[in-house]
Amino acid sequence: MRSGLKNKNPLAAYDEIDFSEKDKLELNAGYLLRRAFKRARKHMLERINDLNLTPMQTSALHALVENGPTSQNKLGRYIGMEPGNVHGLVERLSKKDLITSRRDEQDARHYVLELTPHGKKTANEVIPLRYLASEDVLAPLNNKERERFLELLLKLT
């Protein structure tokens, strides 16, 4: 036995904690959501691999198709992106000639983002792939379970 170590089990201090079945990590909502997110991201990356886009970039294109021209701030909120990261996303999409930015006619302090012709073409490729990736994630569920699962996710968000 090494000197200084009274107990070889490093988790021995936790033996006194009373964990019930419901306290297990594998039943923790945050843990499960993280695992589901990783699975969804994996499926999305597989589907969009050839397009040289990130999942967040595809979300931005999809959002611009759904909402039309919009401000950078609104786009970021709509796709759930941290405000500090939206500018970089917009720059990368602009460099790929997928979006343009112009001054807002109503308020010159703001800019409006919109899809370029190339962005529209790319969005037409991306949106069906996003749908297929979602179908991949939901594949283990039957139709009723899918509907209920999506309802519950909407309630949580």
N, C-alpha and C positions, 0 to 999 in steps of 0.2 A: 504494500500500500504506500502511496506517495505521502510524504509528510504534508500537513496542512489541509488535506482533504479528509473530512470526516465521513462523507457519503459519496460513493462513486456515481450515483444517479444525479445528474445536474437538475433534473426536474423534481427531485424529492421535495423541495419546498412547496411544490404545487399539489402534493398529495392531500393536503388538508382542504383544498378548494372543492366544494361540492358542485360538480358539474352534472346537470341533468341531461337527458337525451336532447332536449330542445336547445341546449347551450353549445352543441357541437359546431365546429367551424363549418362543416359541410351543410349545415342548415341555416347559416347566417345569410341574411338577405344581401348584404353588401358583397360578401364572398361569391354568392351564386350569380349576382348581377355581373360581377367582374368576369367570372368564367364564361357567362353567356356572351358578354361583350367580346371577349377574346375569340370565341367561336365565330361570332358574326363578322368580326374584322377579318379573320382568316378566310372565310367564304367570300367576302367582298374583295379582298386582295387577289384571290385566285381568279375571280371573274374579270377584274379590271387590269390584270397584270400587263396585258399588251398595250394599254392606253397611256402608260407613263403618267398616271394620275394617282393621287392619294384618295382614300375614302372621303376625307373632308372636302377635297376639291370636287369630288363628284356630288357631294351634298350641296355645295355652293351652286354648281351648275343646275342641279335639280330644283333648288329653291328659286333660282332666277327664272326658270321655265314656269314654275307654279305661280310666282308673284310678279313677274315682269321686272322692269327696271326698279331698283331700290337703293337705299343708302347703304353704305358700308356697315353702319351701326345696326340697322335693321336686319341685314343679311347675317351678321354675326349672331344676333339674338335668335333669329329663326333657326339657324343650324346648331345652336348650342355651343358656340365657340367662345373662348375667353376673349374679352375685348382687346387685350394686348397682342393677341395672335392674328387677329383678323387682317391687319394691315399687311402682314407677310403673305397671307393667303391670297389677298387681292393682287399683290405684286407678282406672285408666281403665276397666277391665272392670266394676268396682263402680259407677262413675258411669253406665255404660250399662245398668245393671241386668242384667248378664249373669252375675255371680257374687256370692255372699255370703261373708262371713267370720265364723266363730264360734269361740269358745274350744274347744280340744281337751278333750274330757271326760277323757282319760287324763292330760293334762299341761296345766294351765291357763296355762303360760308360752307355749304355742304356739297358733296359729290354724289352723283347717281351712277350706279354700276349697271351695266347691261351686257347681254351676250353679243359677241361678234357673230358674223355668219359662220366662222369656223367653230365658235362656241356652241352655236345652235346645232350644227352638224354633230359635234362631239356629244352634246347633251342627248341627242336622239340615239346615239349608240350607248351611252352610259345608263340612261334611265331603265331600259329593259334589263341590263346587267344588274342593276341595283335590285330590281324586282326578283330576278333569279337568285341572287345571293340571299335575299330575304326568304325565299322559298326553301333554299338549302338549310337555313337555320331552323325553319319551322317544320322541316320534313318529319321529325319524330312525332309530331302532333297531328291528330285528326282535325277535320274542319271545325268542329265545335270547340275543341281545345285551342286551336289557333285564334279563333274569334275571341274567346274568353281571355287568353293570354294577352292579346293586343289591347283589349279593353282595360285590363289590369295595369299594363304598362302605361297606357294613357292616363290612368288615374294617378299613377305614381309620378308622372312628369307634369 
